[in-house]
Every structure is written in C-alpha cells, then in structure tokens.
Amino acid sequence: MIPLNGGDLHINWQKELARAFTAPDALLDYLGIDPEPWRPGFGARRLFPMRVPRPFADKMRPGDIHDPLLRQVLPLGEEFAEVPGFVTDPLDEHDSALPGLLHKYRSRVLLVLRGGCAVNCRYCFRRHFPYADNSPGREGWREALDYIAAHPEINEVILSGGDPLMAKDEQLATLFDALEAIPHLRRLRIHSRLPVVIPARLTAALRARLARSRLQAVLVLHVNHAHEVDDILADALQDWRRAGITLLNQSVLLAGVNDDADRLCRLSERLFEAGVLPYYLHQLDQVQGAAHFAVDDARATALMAQLLARLPGFLVPRLVREIGGELSKTPLDLGLEPC
Ligand code: SF4
C-alpha cells in the first residue's frame, strides 16, 4: 500500500497514535476489502479492543484478507472459542512484587511502564492483564525504584508494558536518570513493538539519550513477518545501531502469519539487513481467545530444523516457551546444532 503520510518519520508519533484505526470496517475499507463476510467476528473487539496505526496498515497488501499483518490485528469470531488450556493469565503474572514491577528472574526486573500499546495484537498474552491494578502512580514508582536499589542481585531493568515507548521521551529520560543512579544496574532493556507500527517513534532525542546512558541500552523489537520492516523502519534502525544501541528481535510463532520456513528465513534476513539480530521465536502463550494462532510443538521444531539447514546460526532465533514460575524461558529441544 502506498503510504499517505503514515510512514513519514517526521510526522509526530502521537498524532499517528490518535488517528489509528479502531473499527474493523474502517480498516478493511482502507484496504479495499469488503467487510461484510467478516462482520460477525468484529464483536471480538469487546474482548480486546482493536487498534491499528496507519503506518502498519500501509504495510498490508490491499485486497488481501489473508495478509499476514492484517491477521495479527483483525478481530475474528475464533476469539470467542473456549479451548481447554487457554486461560486469562497463562504466565501467572497477575500477582506482581509491587504494582508496576514484576521480579520473575533473579537478575532482572520488569517495569510495566504503560498499560496501553499502539497496536493491539490479537494473540497478546497480556490481553487480559489488569493494567489498572498495576499502575503505580508517582509514589508507586518511588517504591519500585527503592525495590531495585535494595536488591543488588538485579543488574538489568526491562521496560515493558503494554508498550513502554508509549511514554513520552521526557518521561523516559526522567526514569533513565533514576535508573542510572542505581550503581548495581548494568543494562537497560526496552521491549517495544511501537517502532514497528509507527517508525516515527524512533525519535532522534530518544536515540541520543540512550546512546549517552552509562547503562548498556538494548532495544528488543517485536516483528513477526518480513513485511513489517519497510525501508523507513530499516533506515531508522540502522541509525540506532550506529549509535551503539543493541537491536534484537523476538517473534511469536503464529499460524497463518509466519508458520512457514520461507517466511521465517525472509524475516531473519530482513531483520539483519536492518541491523537487528533475531533472538527468540516464542511458542504462543496459551491465552484465552488466541488458540487459532497456535502451532503445535512438532511442527514448530520441524520448522526450526529447516531454518538451521538454511540460515547461518546467528540468524536462527531460539525457539522457546515461557512457563509461569520457571526461572528462565524454556528452549524447545531440537537435537540439532546451528552451523
Ligand atoms: S504490542 Fe506487545 S504487549 Fe502490546 S498488544 Fe502487541 S504483543 Fe501485546
């Protein structure tokens, strides 16, 4: 699709947020797809609202209801299916150490900086997360920072959400100042999908602030398909990489989106062209409403065997599953070594 101005890095990213599609009819109209056959599924918006920024819609193929980017964001009737094993809190996250702070792994803590996202991915494992109960407020943030300062075993802070880049640059800079003042911290990791759906979020100001941090900055993107990395995003990411910010990607293995060796190979190649290393390929977290995206383990490991045969080892992401209560992600054993 030809971007109108959605892909323009100079448009204010908050304006892009404000004009995101929130109605399936409007999105399908924009893509030249007749909404009528799909309308019965649109009620799934009540389970999890729809939100799709225009720059992301501009990367979809017009007229194609099976477009792999559209499939990630369009509410469908399948979300109403109740499937055994698919639950509202697949990772046992709803009990946090403090509001806004999850201490799942010994050396890392996760700060839930923002409840909202720029895009609502239908397979999201946090689609039922009680963000309202985890919004710490000003006093709560002080407590979260005190908690990190009181735990010298923590060396890395992961900003998560929702999407942490929903916070403004000035708010992030204030948080970075506070984190940099905690001596035992070494790394600052930001998990975000926002630059993928609104590349203008990769502001020069944020890049410069991270580049001069005493903490090693890592930006972990969430890209599932090569079409999500257009030239505008790739150029911006190259600037971030040149600024010394480590760029990684994690994907989710999704039926109808990327459960195909050709697509996964193209994704890894495209990420590397943009200066990003593939890091994890996640098996779907079994969240209620997303069972239609599941790929079984036998097929997942067979796909990985094909990637290992076709790609250099550094372009093969690790196939993992997250299990609530485990001290790390659990790799799915392939019995093969990358070359
Ligand atoms: S951007 Fe991430 S947290 Fe937000 S809806 Fe998508 S998968 Fe979930």
Residues whose N, C-alpha, C, O or C-beta is under 5 A from the ligand:
A	BS01	SF4	C117 V119 N120 C121 C124 G161 G162 R193
